[in-house]
């Protein structure tokens, strides 16, 4: 058994290591499975689709961590984690996403806290902690479609060169962000990621500095590239 968050070996039957739990909250001692089956989680996601601030075709819902109770709770608003249940047909999409984000982190690209959660039927859901929330405050985040005056309908009508213009115009230290941007573009190229549209790039304002957001919006599609190879399930629809 390896930790579903850090992938390090676990001692005993628990699916999470102390280090993995500490990434969620240093007071957390254990984490109970989500008390739902895969089918029930998909129903929960469908019921909350119109309430989610983060859009996309892949089913998802928000949760908060109840530290004293050692569990994640599905909520309609105020969530701090985005959870994606396994697909009915492509059941290993959560594992693909968690693995790919961990691979991205190994090349020093910033990613948010992420991993897998046990479900009530022993399947797994992927999760990511929202990087646009600090305590009860929202961190300003704008995607490149907003910044370039594009829409959802025209989000693919752009180019890498045009994204550099956005970085130069809005980032506090554009030269540094161009280097980070190049790393992400190279990762996308190496993994065959073809969903790098304007809605999947964003800038965040932190500590009075405007910079590229952590690689969740722009690199979460890596799982589709991984999943399209032989032996892995392929996503039914892009986000």
C-alpha positions in Angstrom: 0.0 0.0 0.0 1.2 3.4 -1.0 -0.1 6.7 0.3 -2.8 8.1 -2.0 -1.4 11.6 -1.6 2.4 11.3 -1.6 2.8 7.8 -3.1 5.2 6.9 -0.4 5.0 3.5 1.3 2.4 3.3 4.1 2.9 1.4 7.3 -0.2 -0.7 8.0 -3.5 -0.8 6.2 -4.2 2.9 6.2 -4.3 4.5 2.6 -2.7 7.7 3.8 0.7 8.3 5.3 1.3 10.9 8.1 3.1 13.1 5.6 0.1 12.9 3.2 -2.4 13.8 5.9 -0.1 16.7 7.0 -0.3 18.2 3.5 -4.1 18.5 4.0 -3.8 19.7 7.6 -1.1 19.2 10.2 -3.8 18.3 12.8 -5.3 15.5 10.7 -4.7 12.1 12.1 -6.8 10.0 9.7 -9.2 10.4 6.8 -12.3 8.3 6.3 -13.4 7.3 2.8 -16.1 9.3 1.1 -19.3 7.5 2.2 -20.6 7.0 -1.4 -20.2 4.7 -4.3 -19.0 5.8 -7.7 -22.5 6.0 -9.0 -23.7 8.1 -6.0 -20.7 10.5 -6.4 -21.6 11.0 -10.0 -25.1 11.8 -9.0 -23.8 14.3 -6.4 -21.7 15.9 -9.1 -24.6 16.2 -11.5 -26.9 17.7 -8.8 -24.3 20.4 -8.1 -23.1 21.2 -11.6 -24.9 24.5 -11.9 -23.5 25.7 -8.6 -19.9 25.1 -9.4 -17.7 28.1 -10.1 -15.3 25.9 -12.0 -16.8 24.6 -15.2 -16.0 21.7 -17.5 -17.4 18.5 -18.9 -15.8 16.2 -16.4 -18.1 15.6 -13.3 -16.8 17.3 -10.2 -18.0 18.7 -6.8 -16.6 20.7 -3.9 -15.7 19.5 -0.5 -14.5 20.9 2.8 -12.2 19.0 5.2 -13.6 18.4 8.6 -10.4 18.0 10.5 -11.8 17.0 13.9 -14.0 14.4 12.3 -11.4 13.1 9.9 -13.5 13.3 6.8 -14.3 15.2 3.6 -17.8 16.6 3.3 -19.5 17.5 0.0 -20.8 21.1 0.0 -22.8 23.4 -2.3 -20.6 26.4 -1.6 -17.5 27.4 0.2 -15.6 24.3 -0.8 -11.8 24.2 -0.5 -11.2 21.1 -2.6 -12.4 20.0 -6.1 -13.1 16.3 -6.3 -13.6 14.3 -9.5 -15.2 10.9 -9.1 -14.3 8.0 -11.4 -16.1 7.8 -14.8 -18.5 5.0 -15.3 -16.8 3.9 -18.5 -13.2 5.2 -18.0 -12.8 4.3 -14.3 -9.1 5.2 -13.9 -9.3 8.8 -14.9 -8.7 9.9 -11.2 -5.5 7.8 -11.0 -4.3 9.2 -14.3 -4.9 12.8 -13.2 -3.2 12.3 -9.8 -0.2 10.6 -11.5 0.2 13.2 -14.2 0.1 16.1 -11.7 2.7 14.4 -9.6 4.9 13.9 -12.7 4.6 17.6 -13.5 5.7 18.5 -10.0 8.9 16.4 -10.4 10.1 18.9 -13.0 9.6 21.9 -10.6 6.4 23.1 -12.1 4.1 24.4 -9.3 1.0 22.4 -8.7 -1.5 22.6 -5.9 -1.9 19.9 -3.2 -3.6 16.9 -4.9 -4.0 13.2 -4.7 -6.6 10.5 -4.4 -9.5 9.8 -2.0 -11.0 6.4 -1.1 -14.6 6.0 -2.0 -17.2 3.9 -0.1 -17.0 1.2 -2.8 -13.2 1.1 -2.8 -12.9 3.1 -6.0 -11.0 6.3 -5.9 -11.7 10.0 -6.7 -9.0 12.6 -7.5 -8.9 15.8 -5.6 -7.0 19.1 -5.8 -7.0 21.9 -3.2 -8.2 25.2 -4.5 -5.3 27.6 -5.0 -7.6 30.6 -5.4 -8.6 30.5 -1.7 -6.5 31.5 1.3 -8.5 31.1 4.5 -11.8 32.8 3.7 -10.3 35.2 1.2 -10.4 34.7 -2.6 -7.2 35.1 -4.6 -7.8 37.1 -7.8 -7.5 34.7 -10.8 -8.3 35.5 -14.4 -7.9 33.2 -17.3 -6.3 34.1 -20.6 -9.7 34.2 -22.4 -10.8 37.0 -20.1 -7.4 38.8 -20.4 -7.3 38.7 -24.2 -11.0 39.5 -24.7 -11.9 36.0 -26.0 -14.9 33.8 -25.0 -15.7 30.1 -24.5 -16.6 30.0 -28.2 -13.3 31.5 -29.3 -11.0 29.9 -26.7 -9.1 27.9 -29.3 -8.6 30.8 -31.6 -5.2 31.9 -30.3 -1.5 30.9 -30.3 1.5 30.6 -28.0 2.8 33.9 -29.4 -0.4 35.6 -28.4 -0.2 34.2 -24.9 3.3 35.7 -24.5 1.8 39.1 -25.2 -0.7 38.6 -22.3 2.1 37.6 -20.0 4.2 40.6 -21.0 1.2 42.9 -20.5 -0.1 41.8 -17.1 2.6 39.9 -15.2 4.7 41.7 -12.6 7.9 40.0 -13.7 7.2 38.9 -17.3 10.7 37.5 -18.0 10.4 35.0 -15.2 6.8 34.0 -16.2 7.9 33.5 -19.8 10.4 30.9 -18.5 7.7 29.1 -16.5 5.4 29.3 -19.5 8.0 27.6 -21.7 8.4 24.8 -19.3 4.6 24.1 -19.3 4.4 24.3 -23.1 7.3 21.8 -23.4 5.5 19.5 -21.0 2.3 19.8 -23.1 4.2 19.0 -26.2 5.9 16.0 -24.7 2.6 14.5 -23.5 0.6 15.3 -26.6 -1.7 17.7 -24.7 -3.9 19.4 -27.3 -6.3 21.2 -24.9 -4.1 24.2 -24.1 -6.9 26.6 -24.9 -7.3 30.1 -23.3 -9.6 28.9 -20.5 -6.9 26.6 -19.3 -4.3 29.2 -18.7 -4.7 31.8 -16.0 -2.9 34.4 -13.9 -3.1 34.8 -10.1 -2.4 37.8 -7.9 -0.5 36.8 -4.8 1.6 38.9 -2.4 1.0 41.9 -4.7 2.5 40.0 -7.6 0.8 38.8 -10.8 2.1 35.5 -12.1 1.0 32.3 -13.7 -1.4 30.2 -11.6 -0.3 26.8 -10.3 -0.4 24.2 -13.0 -3.9 22.8 -12.6 -6.0 24.8 -15.1 -3.3 24.6 -17.8 -2.0 21.1 -17.2 -4.9 19.1 -15.9 -5.5 17.9 -19.5 -2.3 15.8 -19.3 -4.4 12.9 -18.0 -6.2 12.8 -21.4 -2.9 12.5 -23.2 -1.7 9.8 -20.8 -5.1 8.0 -21.0 -5.0 7.9 -24.8 -2.0 5.5 -24.9 -2.4 1.8 -25.2 -3.4 0.2 -21.9 -5.1 3.3 -20.4 -8.7 4.5 -20.6 -9.4 7.5 -22.8 -11.4 10.4 -21.6 -14.9 10.7 -23.2 -14.9 14.5 -23.4 -12.5 17.3 -22.8 -13.1 19.8 -20.1 
